[in-house]
Amino acid sequence: MIKKIKETKEARAALVDEQRKLVDTADKEKREFSADEESRYQAIDADFEAMTDQITDLEKQVQERTVRLDALAKREDDLKRAGKPVADRVSDPQDKKADDNRSQDYSEAFNRALVHGLSSLSRDEQRALSAGTQSEGGYLVVPEAFMTSFIQAVDNIAFVRQRATVIQVPNAASLGVPSLDSDPSDAEWTGELSGGNVDTDMSFGKRTLTPTPVKKLVKVSEKLVRIAPQNIDALIRARLAYKFGITHEKAFLTGSGDSGQPLGLFTASAKGITTARDVATDNIATAIKPDGLINAKYALKPQYHTKAEWIFHRDAVKMIRKMKDGNGDYLWKQGFGDKSDTILEVPYHMSEYAPNTFTTGLYAGLLGDLSFYWIADALAMTIKVADQLYMESGQIGYFGNLESDGMPVLEEAFVRIKLG
């Protein structure tokens, strides 16, 4: 037990070191946390709290055990002084292996139950071999070795928030940003005494972002949290944080801008990127063509090229990767050394949430400077644990909450690829 406390405290200290490294890295690079860094920092917070609770429980157990053993030793001494017989001391229960499933006795009892049924077992053996009820998937517990690793499908990539302009507005209902919608025409050459022509074309507008709540409730078996071989509490918190990030990632790309959703980059809208920024020339009804990519790149002013990035679904990148010249040679040129692969010398991202239906009039990709996609956060990601609310059903509730909005604020910084 003492060893377990020491190991847990060391692991908790390592978490603090990792958080310090995340903060120092961001400070050194003079930037805010990326989405992955923010998610990891919050996951470490959850792990730290869980380990602190675990240490408190372990120290309490040690204290209770010490009191219990002292009381027992006193009773034995009293019996010896009174001349009463005292049974031989048995081995300390704390020395027993933590996982009874691995013991030979457990395996023998399990095999006997398979052959002769549960009625052949003692009451203690039945309790040890059973878990839950039939409706909960209980039945017999198979002897099993557990790994502390977790099996899951690979996460989809979320990158928009990392490159967007993120603004915190915790004390405001919305964020209003003035915009220059129409520029005056160029100055004119004129005579010394002439005042020049009057220009009335200059006009201003406003971009408004209104953070809207996104919420999620997850209920998990209290028993699972208690007996799982890994820190399920921390895992649930990390998965909730990731799922919130993915919900926003989808909206940042394809959100309608209505019903509290962010306005997506692939959504044509007068409030964001209009159809005037769509380029379909030289593409065909079912595919992107090399000349179509060139048209898209040079539809973007060169001032945006230094930070511009393509966004495609992997099906679109596969299509581009197969493009060939008249001699049948692939047009794709791989990066060399430290240089990453590019498309027309421009880096690209693949997203599972980008369009991948290649049909006339639909979008197939985008090029732009993502710093002109703005995100307003009124409430950072929070997760609250309700360990009493669902007590009757033996569950723990995890409430996730986040308030945010997003939209492209300058349409000329983006170009959308459209099929002809």
Residue pairs with C-beta under 8 A, 6 or more apart in sequence:
1 58
1 61
1 62
1 65
1 94
2 62
4 58
5 55
5 58
5 59
5 62
8 51
8 54
8 55
8 58
9 55
11 51
12 48
12 51
12 52
12 55
15 44
15 47
15 48
15 51
16 48
18 40
18 44
19 41
19 44
22 33
22 37
22 40
22 41
25 37
26 32
26 33
26 37
32 166
33 41
34 161
34 162
35 158
35 159
35 161
35 162
35 245
36 162
38 381
39 238
39 241
39 242
39 245
42 237
42 238
42 241
42 381
42 383
43 234
43 237
43 238
43 241
46 233
46 234
46 237
46 238
46 383
47 231
47 234
50 231
50 233
50 234
65 94
76 86
79 85
79 86
80 86
97 103
99 146
100 106
100 128
101 141
101 143
101 144
101 145
102 143
102 145
106 128
106 129
106 143
107 143
109 121
109 125
109 128
109 129
110 129
110 140
110 142
110 143
112 120
112 121
113 120
113 121
113 125
113 129
113 140
118 126
118 129
118 130
118 140
121 129
129 140
129 141
130 138
130 139
130 140
130 141
131 138
131 139
131 141
132 138
132 139
132 223
146 229
147 229
148 229
148 230
149 230
150 230
150 235
155 242
156 246
156 249
156 351
156 352
156 353
157 349
157 350
157 351
157 352
158 245
158 246
158 248
158 249
159 249
159 349
159 351
160 248
160 249
160 252
160 253
160 265
160 370
160 373
161 245
161 248
161 249
161 252
161 375
163 309
163 370
163 371
163 373
164 252
164 370
164 371
164 373
164 374
164 375
164 406
165 371
165 372
165 373
165 374
165 375
166 374
166 375
166 377
167 175
167 209
167 374
167 375
167 376
167 377
168 376
168 377
168 380
169 175
169 209
169 211
169 376
169 377
169 378
170 377
170 378
170 379
172 378
173 210
173 378
174 208
174 209
174 210
174 211
174 376
175 208
175 209
175 210
175 211
175 376
175 405
176 206
176 207
176 208
177 206
177 207
177 208
177 209
177 374
177 409
178 204
178 205
178 206
179 204
179 205
179 206
179 207
179 409
179 410
180 202
180 203
180 204
181 203
181 204
181 205
182 201
182 202
182 203
183 201
183 202
184 199
184 201
184 202
185 199
185 201
187 196
188 196
188 197
190 196
207 271
207 374
207 407
207 409
209 374
209 375
209 376
209 405
209 406
209 407
210 260
210 376
210 405
211 376
211 377
211 378
211 379
211 403
211 404
211 405
212 260
212 261
212 403
212 404
212 405
213 260
213 379
213 401
213 402
213 403
214 244
214 247
214 248
214 401
214 402
214 403
214 404
215 399
215 400
215 401
215 402
216 240
216 243
216 244
216 399
216 400
217 397
217 398
217 399
217 400
218 236
218 240
218 397
218 398
218 400
219 390
219 393
219 395
219 396
219 397
219 398
220 232
220 236
220 395
220 396
220 398
221 394
221 395
221 396
222 387
222 394
222 395
222 396
223 394
224 232
225 232
225 233
225 396
233 385
236 398
237 383
237 398
240 383
240 398
240 400
241 381
241 383
241 400
243 400
244 381
244 400
244 402
248 262
248 375
248 402
248 404
248 406
249 351
249 353
250 353
251 261
251 262
251 264
251 406
252 262
252 264
252 265
252 373
252 375
252 406
253 264
253 265
253 266
253 311
253 351
253 353
253 354
254 264
254 265
254 266
254 267
254 353
254 355
255 261
255 262
255 263
255 264
255 267
255 406
256 263
256 264
256 267
257 263
257 264
257 267
257 269
257 271
257 272
257 407
260 405
262 375
262 404
262 405
262 406
262 407
263 269
263 271
263 272
263 406
263 407
263 408
264 272
265 272
265 273
265 311
265 366
265 368
265 373
265 408
265 414
265 416
266 354
266 355
266 363
266 366
266 416
267 273
268 274
268 275
268 278
268 416
271 407
272 407
272 408
272 409
272 411
273 408
273 411
273 414
273 416
274 411
276 411
277 299
277 411
277 412
277 414
277 415
277 416
278 363
278 415
278 416
278 418
279 292
279 295
279 296
279 299
279 415
279 416
279 417
279 418
280 292
280 417
280 418
280 419
280 420
281 291
281 292
281 295
281 420
282 289
282 291
282 292
282 294
282 295
282 420
283 289
283 292
283 364
283 417
283 418
283 419
283 420
284 419
284 420
285 359
285 360
285 419
285 420
286 358
286 359
286 360
286 419
287 319
287 358
287 419
288 316
288 319
288 320
288 358
288 364
288 365
288 417
288 419
289 323
290 323
290 331
292 417
292 420
293 320
293 343
293 344
293 417
294 344
296 365
296 367
296 415
296 417
297 305
297 344
297 346
297 367
297 415
299 415
300 308
300 367
300 368
300 413
300 414
300 415
301 412
304 368
304 369
304 412
304 413
305 346
307 369
307 370
307 371
308 346
308 367
308 368
308 369
309 346
309 347
309 348
309 349
309 367
309 368
309 369
309 370
310 343
310 346
310 347
310 348
310 349
310 365
310 366
310 367
311 348
311 349
311 351
311 354
311 365
311 366
311 367
311 368
312 320
312 348
312 349
312 350
312 351
312 354
312 364
312 365
312 366
313 350
313 351
313 352
313 354
313 355
313 356
314 350
314 352
314 356
315 356
315 358
316 354
316 355
316 356
316 358
316 364
316 365
317 348
317 350
319 358
320 332
320 343
321 330
321 332
322 330
323 330
323 331
323 332
324 330
324 331
325 331
332 341
332 343
333 342
334 341
335 341
335 342
340 347
341 348
342 348
346 367
354 365
354 366
355 362
355 363
355 364
355 365
358 364
358 419
359 419
360 419
360 420
361 418
361 419
362 418
362 419
363 416
363 417
363 418
363 419
364 417
364 418
364 419
365 416
365 417
366 414
366 415
366 416
366 417
367 414
367 415
367 417
368 408
368 413
368 414
368 415
369 413
369 414
372 408
372 409
372 410
372 413
372 414
373 406
373 407
373 408
373 409
374 406
374 407
374 408
374 409
375 404
375 405
375 406
376 404
376 405
376 406
377 402
377 403
377 404
378 403
378 404
379 401
379 402
379 403
379 404
380 402
381 400
381 401
381 402
382 400
382 401
382 402
383 398
383 399
383 400
383 401
384 398
384 399
384 401
385 396
385 397
385 398
385 399
386 396
386 397
386 398
386 399
387 396
387 397
389 397
390 396
390 397
408 414
